[in-house]
Amino acid sequence: MCSFLPSLYNALSRKNSARHVIIDHMIRIASVNVNGVRAAWRKGMPTWVDAAKPDFITLQEVRAANDIAHSVLADTGYTTTSHDAEAKGRAGVAVMAHSEPEAVREGLGDDGYFDRAGRWVETDYRLGDGSLLTLVSAYVHSGEADTPKQDDKYRFLDRMIERMPQLAKTADHVLITGDLNVCHTERDLKNWKANRKKSGFLPEERAYFDRFFGEIGFVDVHRRLSGDVDGPYTWWSMRGQAFDNDTGWRIDYQMATPALADAAVKATVDKADSWAERWSDHAPLVIDYDLPAVKA
């Protein structure tokens, strides 16, 4: 693996000289794979945004060029930062916020291999107490066991292993959100026995998450708040009655540095009440963080 240096993609970093302050004491951060932002918006995503009122929303699988994504999400009261994929109609990640980020970094720096994959974008925000929050929207490959698709997935996870501790050294708080396409434990997958040899629950994939939450020191915020229970799941197959029977996968995460994880007070999976009311095959993961208010 090649080591990461910020200079590899400084050209992709966009600085804003003004200080942007988040003024609320409680910050709500939502993450969701929208399975195509245009379709999600038509099917009812605006109703959810209005009801949930997140301060930040991270999106995965946007599947639209940056200009199209910005057009769809215009007039929402949010500023959208998006990183599209070179391959049209594939991947794509975004961050929606009520203020412009201080800086934006696209890709994982892997000698350009993933820089145009539309799978990783970092955004920096200055919170009310002057601390720096780095908020990441990530979309890990779905993979396919014993194929080149799985090799790409492992390569991406390798880069995450390198990048996460680097981020933890440069910001007061780091939050990596998104569809990471791996169930960490048996609690995260309803039919785990039948999926032990399938991408998404392979031992080699799960070992990366052991490292994320072990030696690297990040916290699985959703799991911490939910406790040792099955799920709560965030994705359901379109096949059969998976949604109605809650036969799901917990593959969407908010992974935080320890101080930020300690500030988390509530986690909710906004699962639709019925199949007909869904606007994505994923449900939003919404977490509230009790962060310091703006100093007088």
C-alpha positions as CSV (number, residue, x, y, z in Angstrom):
1,M,0.0,0.0,0.0
2,C,1.2,3.5,-0.7
3,S,1.3,6.0,2.1
4,F,-1.0,9.0,1.8
5,L,0.3,12.6,1.6
6,P,-2.1,15.5,1.6
7,S,-0.1,17.0,-1.4
8,L,-1.4,14.1,-3.5
9,Y,-4.7,15.8,-3.9
10,N,-4.3,19.4,-2.6
11,A,-5.5,20.5,-6.0
12,L,-8.8,18.9,-5.1
13,S,-9.1,20.9,-1.8
14,R,-11.2,23.9,-1.9
15,K,-10.6,26.4,0.9
16,N,-13.0,29.0,2.2
17,S,-11.4,31.9,4.2
18,A,-14.6,32.7,6.1
19,R,-15.3,31.0,9.4
20,H,-18.6,29.1,9.2
21,V,-20.1,28.5,12.6
22,I,-22.7,25.9,13.5
23,I,-24.9,27.5,16.1
24,D,-27.1,24.7,17.4
25,H,-26.2,22.9,20.6
26,M,-27.5,19.6,19.4
27,I,-26.3,18.5,15.9
28,R,-28.2,15.9,13.9
29,I,-26.3,14.0,11.3
30,A,-28.0,11.7,8.9
31,S,-26.5,9.3,6.4
32,V,-28.3,7.4,3.6
33,N,-27.6,5.5,0.4
34,V,-30.2,7.2,-1.9
35,N,-29.9,4.6,-4.7
36,G,-30.0,7.5,-7.2
37,V,-30.7,11.0,-6.0
38,R,-33.1,11.9,-8.8
39,A,-35.3,8.9,-8.2
40,A,-35.2,9.3,-4.4
41,W,-36.2,12.9,-4.7
42,R,-39.2,12.0,-6.9
43,K,-40.3,9.2,-4.6
44,G,-40.5,11.2,-1.4
45,M,-37.1,12.1,0.0
46,P,-38.0,15.8,0.5
47,T,-40.8,14.8,2.9
48,W,-38.3,12.9,5.0
49,V,-35.8,15.8,5.0
50,D,-38.5,18.2,6.1
51,A,-39.6,15.9,8.9
52,A,-36.1,14.8,10.1
53,K,-34.5,18.2,9.9
54,P,-30.8,17.0,9.9
55,D,-28.1,19.6,10.2
56,F,-25.9,17.4,7.9
57,I,-27.0,14.8,5.4
58,T,-24.4,12.5,3.8
59,L,-25.5,10.7,0.6
60,Q,-24.1,7.7,-1.1
61,E,-24.9,6.2,-4.6
62,V,-25.9,9.6,-5.8
63,R,-25.5,8.3,-9.4
64,A,-25.6,11.8,-11.0
65,A,-23.0,14.3,-12.2
66,N,-22.2,17.0,-9.8
67,D,-24.2,19.7,-11.7
68,I,-27.3,17.4,-11.9
69,A,-27.0,16.5,-8.2
70,H,-26.7,20.2,-7.2
71,S,-29.8,21.0,-9.4
72,V,-31.9,18.3,-7.8
73,L,-30.9,19.4,-4.3
74,A,-31.2,23.2,-4.9
75,D,-33.7,25.2,-2.9
76,T,-33.5,22.9,0.1
77,G,-31.7,25.2,2.4
78,Y,-28.6,23.1,2.3
79,T,-25.3,23.7,0.6
80,T,-24.3,20.5,-1.3
81,T,-20.8,19.2,-1.8
82,S,-20.7,16.3,-4.2
83,H,-18.1,14.0,-5.7
84,D,-19.3,12.2,-8.8
85,A,-17.9,9.2,-10.4
86,E,-16.0,9.2,-13.7
87,A,-18.3,6.3,-14.8
88,K,-21.7,7.9,-15.6
89,G,-24.6,6.7,-13.5
90,R,-22.4,5.0,-10.9
91,A,-21.5,5.6,-7.3
92,G,-21.3,9.3,-6.2
93,V,-21.1,10.7,-2.7
94,A,-22.3,14.0,-1.3
95,V,-22.6,16.1,1.9
96,M,-25.4,18.5,2.5
97,A,-25.0,21.1,5.2
98,H,-26.4,24.5,6.2
99,S,-23.0,26.2,5.7
100,E,-20.1,25.9,3.2
101,P,-17.3,23.6,4.4
102,E,-13.9,25.1,5.1
103,A,-12.2,22.5,2.9
104,V,-13.2,19.7,0.7
105,R,-11.0,16.7,-0.3
106,E,-12.0,14.2,-2.9
107,G,-10.8,10.6,-3.2
108,L,-8.5,8.5,-1.1
109,G,-5.2,9.5,-2.8
110,D,-4.3,6.0,-3.9
111,D,-2.1,7.2,-6.8
112,G,-5.3,8.4,-8.5
113,Y,-6.9,4.9,-8.5
114,F,-9.9,5.9,-6.5
115,D,-9.9,9.7,-7.0
116,R,-12.5,9.6,-9.7
117,A,-14.5,6.7,-8.3
118,G,-17.1,8.9,-6.5
119,R,-16.7,6.9,-3.3
120,W,-15.0,9.2,-0.7
121,V,-15.3,12.9,0.0
122,E,-14.1,14.7,3.1
123,T,-15.5,18.0,4.3
124,D,-14.3,20.2,7.2
125,Y,-16.6,22.3,9.3
126,R,-15.8,24.6,12.2
127,L,-18.2,24.0,15.2
128,G,-19.4,26.6,17.7
129,D,-16.5,26.1,20.2
130,G,-13.9,26.5,17.5
131,S,-13.3,22.7,17.1
132,L,-12.9,21.2,13.7
133,L,-15.2,18.4,12.5
134,T,-14.2,16.4,9.5
135,L,-17.3,14.7,8.0
136,V,-16.8,12.0,5.4
137,S,-19.3,10.4,3.1
138,A,-18.1,7.0,2.0
139,Y,-19.4,4.4,-0.4
140,V,-17.5,1.1,-0.2
141,H,-17.8,-1.3,-3.1
142,S,-20.4,-4.0,-2.8
143,G,-17.9,-6.6,-4.1
144,E,-18.3,-10.1,-5.3
145,A,-16.4,-13.0,-3.7
146,D,-13.4,-14.3,-5.7
147,T,-13.7,-11.7,-8.4
148,P,-11.8,-8.5,-9.3
149,K,-14.7,-6.6,-7.8
150,Q,-13.7,-8.0,-4.4
151,D,-10.1,-7.0,-5.0
152,D,-11.2,-3.4,-5.5
153,K,-13.2,-3.6,-2.3
154,Y,-10.2,-4.8,-0.3
155,R,-8.0,-2.2,-1.9
156,F,-10.5,0.5,-0.8
157,L,-10.7,-0.8,2.7
158,D,-6.8,-0.9,2.8
159,R,-6.8,2.8,2.0
160,M,-9.4,3.5,4.8
161,I,-7.1,1.7,7.2
162,E,-4.4,4.2,6.3
163,R,-6.5,7.3,6.1
164,M,-8.6,7.0,9.3
165,P,-5.7,7.5,11.8
166,Q,-4.4,10.4,9.6
167,L,-7.7,12.2,9.9
168,A,-7.8,11.6,13.6
169,K,-4.6,13.5,14.0
170,T,-5.7,16.6,11.9
171,A,-9.2,17.3,13.3
172,D,-10.8,17.5,16.7
173,H,-13.7,15.3,15.6
174,V,-13.9,12.8,12.7
175,L,-17.1,11.1,11.5
176,I,-17.0,8.6,8.7
177,T,-20.5,7.9,7.5
178,G,-22.0,5.9,4.7
179,D,-22.8,2.6,3.1
180,L,-19.7,0.5,3.9
181,N,-21.2,-2.7,2.5
182,V,-20.0,-5.0,5.3
183,C,-21.9,-6.4,8.3
184,H,-19.4,-6.5,11.2
185,T,-21.0,-9.1,13.4
186,E,-23.8,-11.7,13.4
187,R,-26.0,-9.1,15.0
188,D,-25.8,-7.0,11.8
189,L,-27.3,-9.6,9.4
190,K,-30.6,-11.4,9.9
191,N,-29.6,-14.5,7.8
192,W,-25.9,-14.5,8.6
193,K,-25.5,-18.3,8.4
194,A,-26.5,-18.3,4.8
195,N,-24.2,-15.4,3.9
196,R,-20.9,-16.5,5.4
197,K,-19.3,-17.0,2.0
198,K,-20.9,-13.9,0.3
199,S,-19.4,-10.5,0.0
200,G,-20.7,-8.3,2.8
201,F,-20.1,-10.9,5.5
202,L,-16.8,-12.5,4.6
203,P,-14.4,-13.0,7.5
204,E,-11.7,-11.0,5.7
205,E,-14.0,-8.1,5.3
206,R,-15.2,-8.2,8.9
207,A,-11.6,-8.2,10.0
208,Y,-11.2,-4.7,8.7
209,F,-13.9,-3.5,11.0
210,D,-12.2,-5.3,13.9
211,R,-9.3,-2.9,13.2
212,F,-11.5,0.2,12.7
213,F,-13.0,-0.3,16.1
214,G,-10.0,-1.8,17.8
215,E,-6.4,-0.6,17.0
216,I,-7.5,2.5,15.0
217,G,-9.8,3.6,17.8
218,F,-13.0,4.6,16.0
219,V,-16.4,3.9,17.5
220,D,-19.4,2.3,15.8
221,V,-21.8,4.9,17.2
222,H,-25.0,3.2,16.0
223,R,-24.1,-0.1,17.7
224,R,-23.0,1.6,20.9
225,L,-26.3,3.4,21.2
226,S,-28.5,0.5,20.1
227,G,-26.8,-2.1,22.3
228,D,-26.4,-5.8,21.8
229,V,-29.5,-6.4,19.7
230,D,-30.2,-7.8,16.2
231,G,-29.9,-4.9,13.8
232,P,-31.4,-2.3,13.6
233,Y,-31.0,-3.0,9.9
234,T,-30.5,-0.3,7.3
235,W,-30.8,-2.2,4.0
236,W,-33.3,-4.8,2.7
237,S,-33.1,-6.8,-0.5
238,M,-35.8,-6.0,-3.2
239,R,-36.4,-9.7,-3.4
240,G,-39.3,-11.5,-1.6
241,Q,-40.6,-10.1,1.6
242,A,-37.3,-9.0,3.1
243,F,-38.5,-5.5,3.9
244,D,-41.8,-6.6,5.4
245,N,-40.1,-9.4,7.5
246,D,-37.2,-7.1,8.5
247,T,-34.8,-9.6,6.9
248,G,-32.1,-6.9,6.6
249,W,-28.4,-6.0,6.7
250,R,-26.8,-3.3,8.9
251,I,-24.3,-2.0,6.4
252,D,-24.6,1.8,6.9
253,Y,-22.4,3.3,9.6
254,Q,-21.4,6.4,11.5
255,M,-17.9,5.8,12.8
256,A,-16.6,8.4,15.1
257,T,-13.5,9.4,17.0
258,P,-13.9,8.7,20.8
259,A,-14.8,12.3,22.0
260,L,-17.4,12.6,19.2
261,A,-18.8,9.2,19.9
262,D,-19.2,10.2,23.6
263,A,-21.3,13.1,22.5
264,A,-23.8,10.9,20.7
265,V,-27.1,10.7,22.5
266,K,-29.7,9.1,20.1
267,A,-29.7,6.9,17.0
268,T,-32.6,6.2,14.8
269,V,-33.1,4.2,11.6
270,D,-35.8,6.0,9.7
271,K,-37.3,2.9,8.2
272,A,-40.4,3.6,6.1
273,D,-43.8,2.4,7.5
274,S,-44.5,0.4,4.4
275,W,-42.9,-0.9,1.2
276,A,-44.9,1.6,-0.9
277,E,-43.5,4.6,1.1
278,R,-39.8,3.7,0.5
279,W,-37.8,6.2,-1.5
280,S,-34.6,4.0,-1.4
281,D,-33.7,0.4,-0.6
282,H,-31.7,1.8,2.4
283,A,-33.1,3.7,5.4
284,P,-31.5,6.8,6.7
285,L,-29.3,6.4,9.8
286,V,-29.9,9.5,12.0
287,I,-27.7,10.3,15.0
288,D,-27.9,13.3,17.4
289,Y,-24.7,14.6,18.9
290,D,-24.6,16.9,21.9
291,L,-21.9,19.3,20.9
292,P,-20.8,22.6,22.5
293,A,-22.8,25.6,21.7
294,V,-21.4,28.8,20.3
295,K,-19.5,30.8,22.8
296,A,-21.1,34.2,23.6
